[in-house]
Amino acid sequence: MSFRATHELHRRRAGRNIGLALVLLAFIAIVFGLTVVKVTSGDPMQAFDHVSRPEMATGGTAVQGD
């Protein structure tokens, strides 16, 4: 029982797959790092939830909602 030698095409494809895996891992690491920095920066993260909040007003007077 003998195994055939690996064809040159398979070696090239494996090299490209490893390169793509490294690029994807780097992208995931960058996104994860940015997420950690944003979460731990201490800034209050407030989303738009259709509620008037005076602390988010940029200028002028705050308008009281119904």
N, CA, C and O atoms as a Maestro MAE file, in Angstrom:
{
 s_m_m2io_version
 :::
 2.0.0
}

f_m_ct {
 s_m_title
 :::
 protein
 m_atom[264] {
  # First column is atom index #
  i_m_mmod_type
  r_m_x_coord
  r_m_y_coord
  r_m_z_coord
  i_m_residue_number
  s_m_chain_name
  s_m_pdb_residue_name
  s_m_pdb_atom_name
  i_m_atomic_number
  :::
  1 25 0.847 -1.167 0.000 1 A "MET " " N  " 7
  2 3 0.000 0.000 0.000 1 A "MET " " CA " 6
  3 2 0.894 1.232 0.000 1 A "MET " " C  " 6
  4 15 1.569 1.520 0.988 1 A "MET " " O  " 8
  5 25 0.894 1.946 -1.099 2 A "SER " " N  " 7
  6 3 1.738 3.132 -1.188 2 A "SER " " CA " 6
  7 2 0.868 4.370 -1.400 2 A "SER " " C  " 6
  8 15 -0.168 4.330 -2.064 2 A "SER " " O  " 8
  9 25 1.324 5.447 -0.820 3 A "PHE " " N  " 7
  10 3 0.622 6.711 -0.986 3 A "PHE " " CA " 6
  11 2 1.261 7.472 -2.138 3 A "PHE " " C  " 6
  12 15 2.475 7.439 -2.335 3 A "PHE " " O  " 8
  13 25 0.403 8.163 -2.897 4 A "ARG " " N  " 7
  14 3 0.929 8.954 -3.994 4 A "ARG " " CA " 6
  15 2 1.546 10.239 -3.453 4 A "ARG " " C  " 6
  16 15 1.129 10.755 -2.416 4 A "ARG " " O  " 8
  17 25 2.514 10.729 -4.149 5 A "ALA " " N  " 7
  18 3 3.149 11.986 -3.755 5 A "ALA " " CA " 6
  19 2 2.152 13.131 -3.904 5 A "ALA " " C  " 6
  20 15 1.297 13.111 -4.790 5 A "ALA " " O  " 8
  21 25 2.267 14.124 -3.034 6 A "THR " " N  " 7
  22 3 1.378 15.284 -3.098 6 A "THR " " CA " 6
  23 2 1.673 16.087 -4.359 6 A "THR " " C  " 6
  24 15 2.822 16.412 -4.655 6 A "THR " " O  " 8
  25 25 0.646 16.387 -5.068 7 A "HIS " " N  " 7
  26 3 0.796 17.148 -6.303 7 A "HIS " " CA " 6
  27 2 1.128 18.601 -5.985 7 A "HIS " " C  " 6
  28 15 0.762 19.118 -4.929 7 A "HIS " " O  " 8
  29 25 1.822 19.248 -6.908 8 A "GLU " " N  " 7
  30 3 2.246 20.632 -6.706 8 A "GLU " " CA " 6
  31 2 1.052 21.574 -6.553 8 A "GLU " " C  " 6
  32 15 1.145 22.564 -5.828 8 A "GLU " " O  " 8
  33 25 -0.051 21.288 -7.211 9 A "LEU " " N  " 7
  34 3 -1.251 22.102 -7.107 9 A "LEU " " CA " 6
  35 2 -1.785 22.094 -5.671 9 A "LEU " " C  " 6
  36 15 -2.220 23.128 -5.164 9 A "LEU " " O  " 8
  37 25 -1.753 20.942 -5.024 10 A "HIS " " N  " 7
  38 3 -2.233 20.848 -3.645 10 A "HIS " " CA " 6
  39 2 -1.349 21.643 -2.687 10 A "HIS " " C  " 6
  40 15 -1.847 22.245 -1.736 10 A "HIS " " O  " 8
  41 25 -0.050 21.648 -2.933 11 A "ARG " " N  " 7
  42 3 0.852 22.431 -2.076 11 A "ARG " " CA " 6
  43 2 0.573 23.922 -2.220 11 A "ARG " " C  " 6
  44 15 0.554 24.649 -1.227 11 A "ARG " " O  " 8
  45 25 0.355 24.383 -3.455 12 A "ARG " " N  " 7
  46 3 0.054 25.800 -3.673 12 A "ARG " " CA " 6
  47 2 -1.277 26.170 -3.032 12 A "ARG " " C  " 6
  48 15 -1.398 27.218 -2.397 12 A "ARG " " O  " 8
  49 25 -2.267 25.315 -3.200 13 A "ARG " " N  " 7
  50 3 -3.578 25.586 -2.613 13 A "ARG " " CA " 6
  51 2 -3.493 25.620 -1.095 13 A "ARG " " C  " 6
  52 15 -4.125 26.463 -0.458 13 A "ARG " " O  " 8
  53 25 -2.727 24.722 -0.512 14 A "ALA " " N  " 7
  54 3 -2.563 24.716 0.942 14 A "ALA " " CA " 6
  55 2 -1.872 25.999 1.408 14 A "ALA " " C  " 6
  56 15 -2.225 26.550 2.450 14 A "ALA " " O  " 8
  57 25 -0.899 26.471 0.647 15 A "GLY " " N  " 7
  58 3 -0.233 27.725 0.987 15 A "GLY " " CA " 6
  59 2 -1.191 28.904 0.960 15 A "GLY " " C  " 6
  60 15 -1.151 29.765 1.840 15 A "GLY " " O  " 8
  61 25 -2.050 28.943 -0.050 16 A "ARG " " N  " 7
  62 3 -3.048 30.016 -0.129 16 A "ARG " " CA " 6
  63 2 -4.056 29.923 1.005 16 A "ARG " " C  " 6
  64 15 -4.465 30.944 1.559 16 A "ARG " " O  " 8
  65 25 -4.459 28.708 1.352 17 A "ASN " " N  " 7
  66 3 -5.406 28.533 2.457 17 A "ASN " " CA " 6
  67 2 -4.804 28.993 3.780 17 A "ASN " " C  " 6
  68 15 -5.492 29.609 4.594 17 A "ASN " " O  " 8
  69 25 -3.538 28.701 3.996 18 A "ILE " " N  " 7
  70 3 -2.874 29.140 5.230 18 A "ILE " " CA " 6
  71 2 -2.766 30.666 5.250 18 A "ILE " " C  " 6
  72 15 -2.987 31.292 6.287 18 A "ILE " " O  " 8
  73 25 -2.431 31.257 4.116 19 A "GLY " " N  " 7
  74 3 -2.360 32.719 4.030 19 A "GLY " " CA " 6
  75 2 -3.701 33.366 4.301 19 A "GLY " " C  " 6
  76 15 -3.775 34.355 5.031 19 A "GLY " " O  " 8
  77 25 -4.763 32.825 3.728 20 A "LEU " " N  " 7
  78 3 -6.096 33.359 3.957 20 A "LEU " " CA " 6
  79 2 -6.510 33.197 5.415 20 A "LEU " " C  " 6
  80 15 -7.134 34.093 5.985 20 A "LEU " " O  " 8
  81 25 -6.173 32.072 6.019 21 A "ALA " " N  " 7
  82 3 -6.493 31.867 7.431 21 A "ALA " " CA " 6
  83 2 -5.773 32.896 8.303 21 A "ALA " " C  " 6
  84 15 -6.355 33.400 9.263 21 A "ALA " " O  " 8
  85 25 -4.527 33.212 7.986 22 A "LEU " " N  " 7
  86 3 -3.789 34.213 8.763 22 A "LEU " " CA " 6
  87 2 -4.405 35.604 8.603 22 A "LEU " " C  " 6
  88 15 -4.490 36.361 9.569 22 A "LEU " " O  " 8
  89 25 -4.835 35.941 7.383 23 A "VAL " " N  " 7
  90 3 -5.469 37.236 7.153 23 A "VAL " " CA " 6
  91 2 -6.786 37.327 7.924 23 A "VAL " " C  " 6
  92 15 -7.072 38.353 8.541 23 A "VAL " " O  " 8
  93 25 -7.579 36.274 7.893 24 A "LEU " " N  " 7
  94 3 -8.844 36.275 8.630 24 A "LEU " " CA " 6
  95 2 -8.617 36.373 10.135 24 A "LEU " " C  " 6
  96 15 -9.340 37.095 10.822 24 A "LEU " " O  " 8
  97 25 -7.629 35.661 10.651 25 A "LEU " " N  " 7
  98 3 -7.318 35.746 12.078 25 A "LEU " " CA " 6
  99 2 -6.851 37.147 12.464 25 A "LEU " " C  " 6
  100 15 -7.197 37.641 13.538 25 A "LEU " " O  " 8
  101 25 -6.072 37.786 11.604 26 A "ALA " " N  " 7
  102 3 -5.633 39.155 11.881 26 A "ALA " " CA " 6
  103 2 -6.827 40.104 11.889 26 A "ALA " " C  " 6
  104 15 -6.908 40.987 12.743 26 A "ALA " " O  " 8
  105 25 -7.737 39.935 10.963 27 A "PHE " " N  " 7
  106 3 -8.937 40.779 10.931 27 A "PHE " " CA " 6
  107 2 -9.776 40.589 12.182 27 A "PHE " " C  " 6
  108 15 -10.254 41.562 12.767 27 A "PHE " " O  " 8
  109 25 -9.959 39.339 12.596 28 A "ILE " " N  " 7
  110 3 -10.723 39.056 13.813 28 A "ILE " " CA " 6
  111 2 -10.041 39.669 15.026 28 A "ILE " " C  " 6
  112 15 -10.710 40.223 15.898 28 A "ILE " " O  " 8
  113 25 -8.723 39.575 15.091 29 A "ALA " " N  " 7
  114 3 -7.986 40.159 16.217 29 A "ALA " " CA " 6
  115 2 -8.135 41.672 16.249 29 A "ALA " " C  " 6
  116 15 -8.274 42.251 17.327 29 A "ALA " " O  " 8
  117 25 -8.109 42.323 15.092 30 A "ILE " " N  " 7
  118 3 -8.267 43.777 15.045 30 A "ILE " " CA " 6
  119 2 -9.668 44.179 15.505 30 A "ILE " " C  " 6
  120 15 -9.813 45.103 16.305 30 A "ILE " " O  " 8
  121 25 -10.689 43.501 15.010 31 A "VAL " " N  " 7
  122 3 -12.062 43.820 15.405 31 A "VAL " " CA " 6
  123 2 -12.260 43.563 16.893 31 A "VAL " " C  " 6
  124 15 -12.899 44.364 17.575 31 A "VAL " " O  " 8
  125 25 -11.729 42.468 17.404 32 A "PHE " " N  " 7
  126 3 -11.854 42.168 18.826 32 A "PHE " " CA " 6
  127 2 -11.136 43.222 19.661 32 A "PHE " " C  " 6
  128 15 -11.664 43.678 20.675 32 A "PHE " " O  " 8
  129 25 -9.936 43.611 19.239 33 A "GLY " " N  " 7
  130 3 -9.188 44.635 19.966 33 A "GLY " " CA " 6
  131 2 -9.920 45.963 19.991 33 A "GLY " " C  " 6
  132 15 -9.983 46.617 21.032 33 A "GLY " " O  " 8
  133 25 -10.475 46.371 18.856 34 A "LEU " " N  " 7
  134 3 -11.240 47.616 18.820 34 A "LEU " " CA " 6
  135 2 -12.474 47.543 19.708 34 A "LEU " " C  " 6
  136 15 -12.833 48.523 20.359 34 A "LEU " " O  " 8
  137 25 -13.120 46.390 19.734 35 A "THR " " N  " 7
  138 3 -14.290 46.215 20.588 35 A "THR " " CA " 6
  139 2 -13.909 46.321 22.061 35 A "THR " " C  " 6
  140 15 -14.606 46.979 22.834 35 A "THR " " O  " 8
  141 25 -12.825 45.689 22.450 36 A "VAL " " N  " 7
  142 3 -12.380 45.750 23.844 36 A "VAL " " CA " 6
  143 2 -12.038 47.182 24.230 36 A "VAL " " C  " 6
  144 15 -12.410 47.633 25.313 36 A "VAL " " O  " 8
  145 25 -11.340 47.900 23.367 37 A "VAL " " N  " 7
  146 3 -10.983 49.289 23.659 37 A "VAL " " CA " 6
  147 2 -12.229 50.147 23.791 37 A "VAL " " C  " 6
  148 15 -12.314 50.981 24.692 37 A "VAL " " O  " 8
  149 25 -13.200 49.951 22.901 38 A "LYS " " N  " 7
  150 3 -14.423 50.752 22.956 38 A "LYS " " CA " 6
  151 2 -15.220 50.465 24.224 38 A "LYS " " C  " 6
  152 15 -15.755 51.388 24.838 38 A "LYS " " O  " 8
  153 25 -15.303 49.220 24.616 39 A "VAL " " N  " 7
  154 3 -16.087 48.859 25.793 39 A "VAL " " CA " 6
  155 2 -15.401 49.330 27.077 39 A "VAL " " C  " 6
  156 15 -16.075 49.772 28.008 39 A "VAL " " O  " 8
  157 25 -14.090 49.243 27.137 40 A "THR " " N  " 7
  158 3 -13.383 49.596 28.365 40 A "THR " " CA " 6
  159 2 -12.957 51.057 28.420 40 A "THR " " C  " 6
  160 15 -12.289 51.458 29.373 40 A "THR " " O  " 8
  161 25 -13.323 51.868 27.422 41 A "SER " " N  " 7
  162 3 -12.893 53.265 27.419 41 A "SER " " CA " 6
  163 2 -13.601 54.082 28.484 41 A "SER " " C  " 6
  164 15 -13.128 55.163 28.833 41 A "SER " " O  " 8
  165 25 -14.711 53.605 29.008 42 A "GLY " " N  " 7
  166 3 -15.412 54.306 30.074 42 A "GLY " " CA " 6
  167 2 -16.473 55.265 29.582 42 A "GLY " " C  " 6
  168 15 -17.239 55.790 30.389 42 A "GLY " " O  " 8
  169 25 -16.543 55.511 28.294 43 A "ASP " " N  " 7
  170 3 -17.574 56.392 27.764 43 A "ASP " " CA " 6
  171 2 -18.920 55.687 27.827 43 A "ASP " " C  " 6
  172 15 -19.014 54.497 27.527 43 A "ASP " " O  " 8
  173 25 -19.959 56.414 28.215 44 A "PRO " " N  " 7
  174 3 -21.275 55.767 28.218 44 A "PRO " " CA " 6
  175 2 -21.731 55.510 26.795 44 A "PRO " " C  " 6
  176 15 -21.758 56.420 25.966 44 A "PRO " " O  " 8
  177 25 -22.083 54.283 26.521 45 A "MET " " N  " 7
  178 3 -22.563 53.930 25.193 45 A "MET " " CA " 6
  179 2 -24.083 53.942 25.221 45 A "MET " " C  " 6
  180 15 -24.712 53.071 25.823 45 A "MET " " O  " 8
  181 25 -24.665 54.934 24.567 46 A "GLN " " N  " 7
  182 3 -26.110 55.066 24.544 46 A "GLN " " CA " 6
  183 2 -26.578 54.974 23.107 46 A "GLN " " C  " 6
  184 15 -26.023 55.612 22.212 46 A "GLN " " O  " 8
  185 25 -27.596 54.180 22.904 47 A "ALA " " N  " 7
  186 3 -28.122 53.991 21.565 47 A "ALA " " CA " 6
  187 2 -29.381 54.835 21.388 47 A "ALA " " C  " 6
  188 15 -29.947 55.329 22.363 47 A "ALA " " O  " 8
  189 25 -29.801 54.992 20.177 48 A "PHE " " N  " 7
  190 3 -31.022 55.730 19.870 48 A "PHE " " CA " 6
  191 2 -32.209 54.823 20.159 48 A "PHE " " C  " 6
  192 15 -32.428 53.831 19.464 48 A "PHE " " O  " 8
  193 25 -32.973 55.170 21.191 49 A "ASP " " N  " 7
  194 3 -34.116 54.331 21.558 49 A "ASP " " CA " 6
  195 2 -35.408 55.143 21.623 49 A "ASP " " C  " 6
  196 15 -36.330 54.786 22.357 49 A "ASP " " O  " 8
  197 25 -35.477 56.243 20.848 50 A "HIS " " N  " 7
  198 3 -36.686 57.056 20.717 50 A "HIS " " CA " 6
  199 2 -37.105 57.696 22.030 50 A "HIS " " C  " 6
  200 15 -38.297 57.908 22.255 50 A "HIS " " O  " 8
  201 25 -36.153 58.009 22.902 51 A "VAL " " N  " 7
  202 3 -36.434 58.662 24.166 51 A "VAL " " CA " 6
  203 2 -35.580 59.916 24.233 51 A "VAL " " C  " 6
  204 15 -34.386 59.880 23.935 51 A "VAL " " O  " 8
  205 25 -36.191 61.015 24.623 52 A "SER " " N  " 7
  206 3 -35.462 62.263 24.749 52 A "SER " " CA " 6
  207 2 -34.613 62.220 26.019 52 A "SER " " C  " 6
  208 15 -35.132 62.003 27.114 52 A "SER " " O  " 8
  209 25 -33.294 62.430 25.861 53 A "ARG " " N  " 7
  210 3 -32.390 62.439 27.011 53 A "ARG " " CA " 6
  211 2 -31.609 63.745 27.009 53 A "ARG " " C  " 6
  212 15 -30.861 64.016 26.070 53 A "ARG " " O  " 8
  213 25 -31.771 64.541 28.032 54 A "PRO " " N  " 7
  214 3 -31.087 65.842 28.063 54 A "PRO " " CA " 6
  215 2 -29.563 65.718 28.057 54 A "PRO " " C  " 6
  216 15 -28.892 66.607 27.532 54 A "PRO " " O  " 8
  217 25 -29.004 64.669 28.611 55 A "GLU " " N  " 7
  218 3 -27.550 64.542 28.679 55 A "GLU " " CA " 6
  219 2 -26.924 64.342 27.303 55 A "GLU " " C  " 6
  220 15 -25.716 64.517 27.144 55 A "GLU " " O  " 8
  221 25 -27.733 63.977 26.305 56 A "MET " " N  " 7
  222 3 -27.206 63.792 24.963 56 A "MET " " CA " 6
  223 2 -27.424 65.015 24.087 56 A "MET " " C  " 6
  224 15 -26.981 65.031 22.938 56 A "MET " " O  " 8
  225 25 -28.100 66.047 24.605 57 A "ALA " " N  " 7
  226 3 -28.359 67.260 23.840 57 A "ALA " " CA " 6
  227 2 -27.043 67.985 23.592 57 A "ALA " " C  " 6
  228 15 -26.221 68.114 24.498 57 A "ALA " " O  " 8
  229 25 -26.844 68.460 22.355 58 A "THR " " N  " 7
  230 3 -25.586 69.127 22.024 58 A "THR " " CA " 6
  231 2 -25.630 70.617 22.337 58 A "THR " " C  " 6
  232 15 -24.580 71.225 22.548 58 A "THR " " O  " 8
  233 25 -26.780 71.204 22.371 59 A "GLY " " N  " 7
  234 3 -26.876 72.626 22.667 59 A "GLY " " CA " 6
  235 2 -28.323 73.045 22.822 59 A "GLY " " C  " 6
  236 15 -29.242 72.292 22.498 59 A "GLY " " O  " 8
  237 25 -28.514 74.251 23.318 60 A "GLY " " N  " 7
  238 3 -29.875 74.722 23.501 60 A "GLY " " CA " 6
  239 2 -30.495 74.127 24.751 60 A "GLY " " C  " 6
  240 15 -29.791 73.641 25.636 60 A "GLY " " O  " 8
  241 25 -31.790 74.167 24.814 61 A "THR " " N  " 7
  242 3 -32.488 73.650 25.991 61 A "THR " " CA " 6
  243 2 -33.058 72.278 25.682 61 A "THR " " C  " 6
  244 15 -33.405 71.965 24.543 61 A "THR " " O  " 8
  245 25 -33.143 71.485 26.710 62 A "ALA " " N  " 7
  246 3 -33.710 70.142 26.554 62 A "ALA " " CA " 6
  247 2 -35.215 70.246 26.493 62 A "ALA " " C  " 6
  248 15 -35.821 70.993 27.262 62 A "ALA " " O  " 8
  249 25 -35.825 69.504 25.587 63 A "VAL " " N  " 7
  250 3 -37.279 69.510 25.439 63 A "VAL " " CA " 6
  251 2 -37.821 68.296 26.152 63 A "VAL " " C  " 6
  252 15 -37.358 67.175 25.939 63 A "VAL " " O  " 8
  253 25 -38.816 68.526 27.008 64 A "GLN " " N  " 7
  254 3 -39.419 67.432 27.764 64 A "GLN " " CA " 6
  255 2 -40.408 66.705 26.874 64 A "GLN " " C  " 6
  256 15 -41.269 67.333 26.258 64 A "GLN " " O  " 8
  257 25 -40.291 65.370 26.799 65 A "GLY " " N  " 7
  258 3 -41.187 64.558 25.977 65 A "GLY " " CA " 6
  259 2 -42.477 64.246 26.685 65 A "GLY " " C  " 6
  260 15 -42.616 64.503 27.880 65 A "GLY " " O  " 8
  261 25 -43.445 63.679 25.936 66 A "ASP " " N  " 7
  262 3 -44.748 63.313 26.536 66 A "ASP " " CA " 6
  263 2 -44.586 62.121 27.411 66 A "ASP " " C  " 6
  264 15 -45.557 61.655 28.006 66 A "ASP " " O  " 8
  :::
 }
 m_bond[263] {
  # First column is bond index #
  i_m_from
  i_m_to
  i_m_order
  :::
  1 1 2 1
  2 2 3 1
  3 3 4 2
  4 3 5 1
  5 5 6 1
  6 6 7 1
  7 7 8 2
  8 7 9 1
  9 9 10 1
  10 10 11 1
  11 11 12 2
  12 11 13 1
  13 13 14 1
  14 14 15 1
  15 15 16 2
  16 15 17 1
  17 17 18 1
  18 18 19 1
  19 19 20 2
  20 19 21 1
  21 21 22 1
  22 22 23 1
  23 23 24 2
  24 23 25 1
  25 25 26 1
  26 26 27 1
  27 27 28 2
  28 27 29 1
  29 29 30 1
  30 30 31 1
  31 31 32 2
  32 31 33 1
  33 33 34 1
  34 34 35 1
  35 35 36 2
  36 35 37 1
  37 37 38 1
  38 38 39 1
  39 39 40 2
  40 39 41 1
  41 41 42 1
  42 42 43 1
  43 43 44 2
  44 43 45 1
  45 45 46 1
  46 46 47 1
  47 47 48 2
  48 47 49 1
  49 49 50 1
  50 50 51 1
  51 51 52 2
  52 51 53 1
  53 53 54 1
  54 54 55 1
  55 55 56 2
  56 55 57 1
  57 57 58 1
  58 58 59 1
  59 59 60 2
  60 59 61 1
  61 61 62 1
  62 62 63 1
  63 63 64 2
  64 63 65 1
  65 65 66 1
  66 66 67 1
  67 67 68 2
  68 67 69 1
  69 69 70 1
  70 70 71 1
  71 71 72 2
  72 71 73 1
  73 73 74 1
  74 74 75 1
  75 75 76 2
  76 75 77 1
  77 77 78 1
  78 78 79 1
  79 79 80 2
  80 79 81 1
  81 81 82 1
  82 82 83 1
  83 83 84 2
  84 83 85 1
  85 85 86 1
  86 86 87 1
  87 87 88 2
  88 87 89 1
  89 89 90 1
  90 90 91 1
  91 91 92 2
  92 91 93 1
  93 93 94 1
  94 94 95 1
  95 95 96 2
  96 95 97 1
  97 97 98 1
  98 98 99 1
  99 99 100 2
  100 99 101 1
  101 101 102 1
  102 102 103 1
  103 103 104 2
  104 103 105 1
  105 105 106 1
  106 106 107 1
  107 107 108 2
  108 107 109 1
  109 109 110 1
  110 110 111 1
  111 111 112 2
  112 111 113 1
  113 113 114 1
  114 114 115 1
  115 115 116 2
  116 115 117 1
  117 117 118 1
  118 118 119 1
  119 119 120 2
  120 119 121 1
  121 121 122 1
  122 122 123 1
  123 123 124 2
  124 123 125 1
  125 125 126 1
  126 126 127 1
  127 127 128 2
  128 127 129 1
  129 129 130 1
  130 130 131 1
  131 131 132 2
  132 131 133 1
  133 133 134 1
  134 134 135 1
  135 135 136 2
  136 135 137 1
  137 137 138 1
  138 138 139 1
  139 139 140 2
  140 139 141 1
  141 141 142 1
  142 142 143 1
  143 143 144 2
  144 143 145 1
  145 145 146 1
  146 146 147 1
  147 147 148 2
  148 147 149 1
  149 149 150 1
  150 150 151 1
  151 151 152 2
  152 151 153 1
  153 153 154 1
  154 154 155 1
  155 155 156 2
  156 155 157 1
  157 157 158 1
  158 158 159 1
  159 159 160 2
  160 159 161 1
  161 161 162 1
  162 162 163 1
  163 163 164 2
  164 163 165 1
  165 165 166 1
  166 166 167 1
  167 167 168 2
  168 167 169 1
  169 169 170 1
  170 170 171 1
  171 171 172 2
  172 171 173 1
  173 173 174 1
  174 174 175 1
  175 175 176 2
  176 175 177 1
  177 177 178 1
  178 178 179 1
  179 179 180 2
  180 179 181 1
  181 181 182 1
  182 182 183 1
  183 183 184 2
  184 183 185 1
  185 185 186 1
  186 186 187 1
  187 187 188 2
  188 187 189 1
  189 189 190 1
  190 190 191 1
  191 191 192 2
  192 191 193 1
  193 193 194 1
  194 194 195 1
  195 195 196 2
  196 195 197 1
  197 197 198 1
  198 198 199 1
  199 199 200 2
  200 199 201 1
  201 201 202 1
  202 202 203 1
  203 203 204 2
  204 203 205 1
  205 205 206 1
  206 206 207 1
  207 207 208 2
  208 207 209 1
  209 209 210 1
  210 210 211 1
  211 211 212 2
  212 211 213 1
  213 213 214 1
  214 214 215 1
  215 215 216 2
  216 215 217 1
  217 217 218 1
  218 218 219 1
  219 219 220 2
  220 219 221 1
  221 221 222 1
  222 222 223 1
  223 223 224 2
  224 223 225 1
  225 225 226 1
  226 226 227 1
  227 227 228 2
  228 227 229 1
  229 229 230 1
  230 230 231 1
  231 231 232 2
  232 231 233 1
  233 233 234 1
  234 234 235 1
  235 235 236 2
  236 235 237 1
  237 237 238 1
  238 238 239 1
  239 239 240 2
  240 239 241 1
  241 241 242 1
  242 242 243 1
  243 243 244 2
  244 243 245 1
  245 245 246 1
  246 246 247 1
  247 247 248 2
  248 247 249 1
  249 249 250 1
  250 250 251 1
  251 251 252 2
  252 251 253 1
  253 253 254 1
  254 254 255 1
  255 255 256 2
  256 255 257 1
  257 257 258 1
  258 258 259 1
  259 259 260 2
  260 259 261 1
  261 261 262 1
  262 262 263 1
  263 263 264 2
  :::
 }
}
